[in-house]
Amino acid sequence: MAAVVPRGGANLTDQQEAFCLAYVVNGGNATEAAEAAGYTHPQQQGSRQLTKPHVAQRLRQLVALDITS
């Protein structure tokens, strides 16, 4: 059974939340995370997501929760 991860801030879109989860689970590959989240240009959009403060905050939350265990 998969662990339930509380959703981050309300400022994230569903796609950004999917990106964050994939990014943490895959060990920090932004391109792969963007592709998994359904972005049309994962190479550009993956790195762009990492520059957004609310995305970075969510990534810190997920790392603190240690969702990969």
C-alpha positions in Angstrom: 0.0 0.0 0.0 1.4 3.4 -1.0 2.0 6.0 1.7 -0.4 8.9 1.8 1.6 12.2 1.4 -0.2 15.3 2.6 -0.6 17.8 -0.2 1.7 20.9 -0.2 0.6 24.5 -0.4 -2.5 25.5 -2.3 -0.4 27.4 -4.8 0.7 24.2 -6.6 -1.1 23.0 -9.6 -1.8 19.2 -9.9 1.0 19.0 -12.5 3.4 20.8 -10.2 2.5 18.4 -7.4 3.1 15.5 -9.7 6.5 17.0 -10.7 7.5 17.4 -7.1 6.6 13.8 -6.2 8.3 12.4 -9.2 11.4 14.5 -8.6 11.9 13.3 -5.1 11.1 9.6 -5.9 13.5 9.6 -8.9 16.4 11.0 -7.0 16.4 14.5 -8.3 16.1 14.3 -12.1 14.1 17.4 -13.2 13.7 16.3 -16.8 12.4 12.8 -15.9 10.1 14.3 -13.3 8.7 16.8 -15.8 8.1 14.0 -18.3 6.3 11.9 -15.6 4.2 14.9 -14.7 3.1 15.4 -18.4 4.9 18.6 -19.3 5.2 19.0 -23.1 8.8 20.2 -23.0 10.3 18.4 -20.0 13.9 19.5 -20.5 13.0 23.2 -20.3 10.1 22.9 -18.0 11.8 20.6 -15.5 14.5 23.1 -14.8 12.1 26.0 -14.8 10.0 24.3 -12.1 13.0 24.2 -9.8 13.3 28.0 -9.9 9.8 28.6 -8.6 9.7 29.3 -4.8 6.5 27.4 -4.1 7.8 24.3 -5.9 11.1 24.5 -4.1 9.2 24.8 -0.8 7.2 21.7 -1.6 10.3 19.8 -2.5 11.8 20.6 0.9 8.6 19.4 2.5 8.7 16.1 0.7 12.4 15.5 1.4 11.7 16.2 5.1 8.9 13.6 5.0 11.4 11.1 3.4 8.8 9.7 1.0 11.3 7.3 -0.7 11.5 5.0 2.3 
